[in-house]
Amino acid sequence: MVFSSLYFLCVFLPLNLLLYYLIKNRTYRNWLLIITSLFFYAWGEPVWVALLIFSTLFDYVNARVAGKNRDNWKGRAAVALSITGNLLILGFFKYAGFIAENLNSLLGAGLGVTAFGLPIGISFYTFQTISYVVDVYRGETEAQQSFPRLLLFVSLFHQLVAGPIVRYSDIAREIEARVETPAQFNYGVSRFIMGLGKKVLIANTAGKLSESFLGTDYSRLPVTGAWLGIFLFALQIYFDFSGYSDMAIGLGKMFGFTYKENFNYPYISRSAAEFWRRWHISLGSFFRDYVYIPLGGNRRRYLLNLLVVWSLTGLWHGAGWNFVIWGLYYFVLIFVEKKLLLRVFEKLPSIVSRIYLWVAVLVGWVFFYHLDLGEALQFLGIMFGVKAAAFSGPEVAIHFLSNAVFLAVAAICCTPVTRFIGERSKRLFPEKQGGAAFLAGKVLPPLAGAAVLVLSIIFLVGQSYNPFLYFRF
């Protein structure tokens, strides 16, 4: 089940909210969320619910042992068992086929390994349970004594299948004793609708438009068509994933949970390092706190630590050499920036570094999009005029001009302009004033939200199943 489906919007979520607020009892509400979350997860492939429950039980026991034995070998063994076991499970489902395929090519032998279907969300909840056990061992949080409450943390349908990667310490208090308020609920609804609009109105539209340029016969693709196509994909993946994160944060607020932000306008960055401080923040902070710093961070073996982190970042996104190259690409960019480019950019107008960032990110998305490295290199060559059919063509101009308004709106929504306008309006029209202040602060936002919701539902009626891109990771 996906958030941007009519069944979720019109049946699952309203019924869930009705049953949740029907009885004001914490135990009842927790169990309701557990049951409905497992139902939500089982909607597509029920068999993987057993794996989710096993993974939670596995780390429930490991955390209990780690919490009681922080100063001896038993605690270290529990952490090692958690990390090893979880990564073996993740590796079996996500990377076994990839490893077998490459060994077959290298050794010329058939290993007979069959690639299993990837359980949705396994990359996200695996990292969540690993971070939970490590944090318990470090003394940063206490081990949860109740298995159902830990299962609630892992299975919450708000963030289960595509993040953000939530740490147990962030919501431990809310699992035990959260407070739901009308203000939180209203914010949650508006945030959810904003994310729905990002996904349905912008991401899906950008993805549809990009099909005219991506995955086509590249021998007929002009230079401008390649740039427009990958720009549309950049819009699609940003609004798709940030839209999901907005919806997850909004759903959490509706049920009394507060999840940390996962995106902070990454496309306004001036360097690749800044881009990754703003893009998929929960993943970046996970690798920083549980891989980079434990390996030594900036203190020792900096270059090796950076290489490990970005190799893992690439592999986390998918079992393919294109993802490995994508991760290593950012490793090179960030290293070169640290050693040279950032000092150069300080002496130049900011527009130079912003253009650099956009070009760098678009080049990176070429490898992310194309699973076949040959196609990726061919497309990349066309972007820079190598074996391009032409510099431009009438079909590119038609696509650009007929969708100019959409492209302009989408580009503006990549920036904090709308947030700035909202904050500026609040300062110009304080709530204590009447008239225009009431209209700007109390009437227009709900009307705008209702319009986005109605438009999204209208768009969904005519669309086929269109899951979030990060579901496959």
Secondary structure, 3 states (H helix, E strand, C coil): CCCCCHHHHHHHHHHHHHHHHHCCCHHHHHHHHHHHHHHHHHCCCCCHHHHHHHHHHHHHHHHHHHHHCCCCHHHHHHHHHHHHHHHHHHHHHHCHHHHHHHHHHHHCCCCCCCCCCCCCCHHHHHHHHHHHHHHHHHCCCCCCCCHHHHHHHHHCCCCCCCCCCCCHHHHHHHHHHCCCCHHHHHHHHHHHHHHHHHHHHHHHHHHHHHCCCCCCCHHHCCHHHHHHHHHHHHHHHHHHHHHHHHHHHHHHHHCCCCCCCCCCCHHHCCCHHHHHHHCCHHHHHHHHHHHHHHHCCCCCCHHHHHHHHHHHHHHHHCCCHHHHHHHHHHHHHHHHHHHHHHHHHHCCCHHHHHHHHHHHHHHHHHHHHCCCHHHHHHHHHHHCCCCCCCCCCHHHHHHHHHCHHHHHHHHHHCCCHHHHHHHHHHHHCCCCCCCHHHHHHHHHHHHHHHHHHHHHHHHHHCCCCCCCHHHHC
